[in-house]
Amino acid sequence: MFFGTIFLIIMYLIFKYILAWITYVNSLDPRLGESTWRWTYDYQVHGDRDYSDLDDKDFVRLRRKKNKLVTIMYSIFLIMFIAFMSWLSKFLIIILN
């Protein structure tokens, strides 16, 4: 249970770090919006290449960077949820015994 607590604290710090990066990337271009929890899918097409890259390369690269950060954030959130459920079950076993 000790290592689970340490793991949750470390994951929380990483989560806050990723949120700070998303806030920073959002502040670089007003077209990205202020949302932290959603991907930015405007004019994105299927395949290897985004056609809007021909129009505004800097914005498209910034949007792709934000999308990667949001994906990492959701992954960390899922890992934290699973780890917390495991920690909570161990905590309840200790309390109820």
JODABEL-V51566 format. One record per run of one state. SS is the DSSP state (H for helix, E for strand, - for the rest). FROM is the first residue (numbers start at 0). LEN is the number of residues. If there is no record, write none. Layout:
ss=SS from=FROM len=LEN
ss=SS from=FROM len=LEN
This chain:
ss=- from=0 len=1
ss=H from=1 len=27
ss=- from=28 len=1
ss=H from=29 len=3
ss=- from=32 len=18
ss=H from=50 len=4
ss=- from=54 len=2
ss=H from=56 len=40
ss=- from=96 len=1
